[in-house]
């Protein structure tokens, strides 16, 4: 409950600020253009989702790896290789050179 | 996003009170003007949150934080303005009316307010001239509503004591 003294104080009016202050402040305080950054809640949501993905990746046991069956490379037989080379050389020497 | 007319509305409605509040703490009109500028730049950039219950309490809370940061900086640089000098006090006086007794009373109210501790004078001005409730004041300064109310009562009692003589002369 306000008494007379308080009401008397309340009846005083403060001086307005200089008009040029408003012009200066409004010029620099102009609301900025909408930012391209995502809203904060969205950024936090995405961060949380990535954390969950990472956690699941770490905690999930990996599947047993199936060995890739590949045909064993044929053993290199140096004798067979030498015979092949000799055969090739003889064939080349027997063939007449093309005109 | 806050529109320009909305920002102007906030300025027109609250700038005088916010400036007075900032002056109470930083004790320098030039510093208070800079902080008022910073405050509206902040609001222009961020807008008002949707979740706030009272825009008035939100704005005064921002002003309070800015004033506290400025005081910390002043302490760091050892540049505390202890009192407002007479020539810096021009903007914070009350509007003059024709009656010289009323003008004298207004001047003495301002002097008595400046003599109060900032935690009391800031609450008195929020309550008397800016119309904040004790709940809103509590939110602004991070205190309980009971503390706000008791500080207000201390301030009013001190003002009453100091202004008793002149008030007796002019009271209706």
HADDOCK unambig.tbl for C-alpha pairs under 7 A between the chains (distance, minus, plus):
assign (segid A and resid 10 and name CA) (segid B and resid 128 and name CA) 5.35 0.50 0.50
assign (segid A and resid 10 and name CA) (segid B and resid 129 and name CA) 5.90 0.50 0.50
assign (segid A and resid 12 and name CA) (segid B and resid 94 and name CA) 6.52 0.50 0.50
assign (segid A and resid 13 and name CA) (segid B and resid 94 and name CA) 5.56 0.50 0.50
assign (segid A and resid 13 and name CA) (segid B and resid 95 and name CA) 5.64 0.50 0.50
assign (segid A and resid 14 and name CA) (segid B and resid 93 and name CA) 6.47 0.50 0.50
assign (segid A and resid 14 and name CA) (segid B and resid 94 and name CA) 4.30 0.50 0.50
assign (segid A and resid 14 and name CA) (segid B and resid 95 and name CA) 5.55 0.50 0.50
assign (segid A and resid 15 and name CA) (segid B and resid 91 and name CA) 6.57 0.50 0.50
assign (segid A and resid 15 and name CA) (segid B and resid 92 and name CA) 6.73 0.50 0.50
assign (segid A and resid 15 and name CA) (segid B and resid 93 and name CA) 6.32 0.50 0.50
assign (segid A and resid 15 and name CA) (segid B and resid 94 and name CA) 5.23 0.50 0.50
assign (segid A and resid 15 and name CA) (segid B and resid 95 and name CA) 4.90 0.50 0.50
assign (segid A and resid 16 and name CA) (segid B and resid 16 and name CA) 6.24 0.50 0.50
assign (segid A and resid 17 and name CA) (segid B and resid 16 and name CA) 6.29 0.50 0.50
assign (segid A and resid 17 and name CA) (segid B and resid 91 and name CA) 6.94 0.50 0.50
assign (segid A and resid 25 and name CA) (segid B and resid 37 and name CA) 5.61 0.50 0.50
assign (segid A and resid 28 and name CA) (segid B and resid 41 and name CA) 6.53 0.50 0.50
assign (segid A and resid 29 and name CA) (segid B and resid 40 and name CA) 5.69 0.50 0.50
assign (segid A and resid 29 and name CA) (segid B and resid 41 and name CA) 3.97 0.50 0.50
assign (segid A and resid 29 and name CA) (segid B and resid 44 and name CA) 5.05 0.50 0.50
assign (segid A and resid 30 and name CA) (segid B and resid 4 and name CA) 6.51 0.50 0.50
assign (segid A and resid 30 and name CA) (segid B and resid 44 and name CA) 5.61 0.50 0.50
assign (segid A and resid 31 and name CA) (segid B and resid 2 and name CA) 6.26 0.50 0.50
assign (segid A and resid 31 and name CA) (segid B and resid 3 and name CA) 6.53 0.50 0.50
assign (segid A and resid 31 and name CA) (segid B and resid 4 and name CA) 6.47 0.50 0.50
assign (segid A and resid 31 and name CA) (segid B and resid 44 and name CA) 4.21 0.50 0.50
assign (segid A and resid 31 and name CA) (segid B and resid 45 and name CA) 5.38 0.50 0.50
assign (segid A and resid 32 and name CA) (segid B and resid 44 and name CA) 6.70 0.50 0.50
assign (segid A and resid 32 and name CA) (segid B and resid 45 and name CA) 5.44 0.50 0.50
